[in-house]
Amino acid sequence: GLFRAKQRFDRQQCQQVCTADPRCSVWQFNDVPDAGLQCWVGAGTNCGNRAGHPVRFKVLAGQRLLHGEVLVLKPMAGPKIRNLYQIGVYHDGNEETSISRCRGWCYSLISCQYWQYGKTGCWVDAPFLSSDRGMDPEKVVQYPLTLSGLDSSIQMAAGEMIQHYCPPEPASTTYAPMSVMMPSATFRDQFSQPSRQSEDSHGMQVLWMMAVALLVLMCTTALAVALITGKFGS
């Protein structure tokens, strides 16, 4: 189930090919006898033991990736879903380990919406594989899935209906508020409370203004009286 990614000659380049493509769930960087270093990517089905066949190369690095997040919508133990792709029975580990590997296979492939595990091994929703790479387009899981898309004569021990989704973008970095240094009491009082000296100075200014205004008023009154007296005296 893997395809060779040519012109990828180191581990980092091979890993980047798969992490950058959400359709890629597995990458392997191998040392192949008489062929050198090779990068293989795709949706591997027997990455652990090659379905029991001997391995003639050395795996230097590899991963099964999860793109985004997975939400479990419904347990699907019970009737077998028609047209799933059979990965089969894993050749090592117990049933619990096999169920976990079957679940992980589906979680890592964004086109996989269902997985089930039973006596015949692991079955997954993989349209590209179940339809023989598109050659038999009818061999895909019914959508939307109804009772007619289930085979009640075959009971599966475990399974799930899942949904792949992109998690929300991480929140923007929040910076701690800057601490503001408050002025000291002595410094603050110089502006919020007038000193005794400034109060006295202000009082003297008011008295001088009142004296000048009174003097102007007296002069104006005296002039008015003089004019009136002179007018009627004549």
CORTA-V823229 format. One line per field, one symbol per residue. phi: phi as a letter, one per 20 degrees, with the letter a starting at -180 (. if undefined). burial: + if it has 9 or more other ideal C-beta (glycine too) atoms within 8 Angstrom, else -. A space follows every 50 residues. Layout:
# CORTA-V823229
phi: ???
burial: ???
This chain:
# CORTA-V823229
phi: .dcfefmcdbffffffgefedfeedcccddddgmcnecdccqcfdcffbl lnefedbdeearbdddemccdeeafcfpgfffmfeefoefebneffffff fffffffedfeedcbbcbfeneccecgfefellnfcffecfgcffcffed dffdddfbrbdccebefffffffdeffffdffffffffffdecfffffff ffffffffffffffffffffffffffffffffff
burial: -+--+--+----+++-++-----+++++++++----++++++++++--+- ------+-++++-++--+-+-----+--+++++++-+--+------+++- +++++++++-++-+++++--+++++++++++--------+++--+---++ -----+++++++-------------------------+----------+- -+--------------------------------
